[in-house]
């Protein structure tokens, strides 16, 4: 799953080192439009529905946090 998430992230922002960054939101690496695109891709790829309540910085600061978000949405 992590590789798929990385592929999606690199498709949205190929200029970012997602594996070497764990403060993607806190350091303003990702912007709101990036998050919208990422959520759309996650919803389509994993057949989930990420809710508005899940759109918190903690859920998008790192690849691992996004993987956890997806796992929780699938449960």
N, C-alpha and C positions, 0 to 999 in steps of 0.2 A: 504494500500500500504506500509506503514512504516514497518509493521510486515514482509511482504514479503521481503523487502529490508534488514531488520535485519537478516532474515533467510539466505539470499544469502551471506551476509557479514560474518556471523558466519560459513557458509560452506567453505568460502575461508580462513578465519583466525579465528579459534575458540578460540585463545588465547587472543583476543583483546576485551576490554570492549567498544563496539561501542557507547553505549548510554551515557557513561560517558566521552567521548572524543570528542572535537570539533576542534582538530587540528591534524587530522589523517595524513595529508601530511606534515604540518609545523613541526611536532614533529617526523617525519620519522617513524611513526607507520606502514604506508602502503608503500610498495615499488612499483616500476614500474610494476613488474610481477603480483603483487596483483591487481593493477588497470586494467591490461589487462584481468585478470580472471573475475574481477567484471563487467567490461564493457560487456564482452561476455555473462555473466549470465543475466545482465540487458536486453541486446538486445534480448535474447531468451525468457526470462520470460515475458517481457512487449511488445514484438513485436515492438521494436523501433530500431533506428539506431543512436547511439551516435557518433557524428562526431569528427574528430581530433581536431577541434577548441574548442570542449567542454572539452577536456582533460586538464583542468586547475586545479591547487591546490584548488581554491575556490569551485569547483564543487564536490570535494571529501574529504574535510576537516571534514565533519560531515554527519551524517545520514540525517538530514533535508536538507542539501545542495544536497545530492544525490536524495532525493525524489523530490525536485524542478527540478533537471536536468531531471529526468524521465518525470515529468509532462510537462515540456517544450518540450521534444522530442515527446510527444504524441500529442501535440497541432497542 
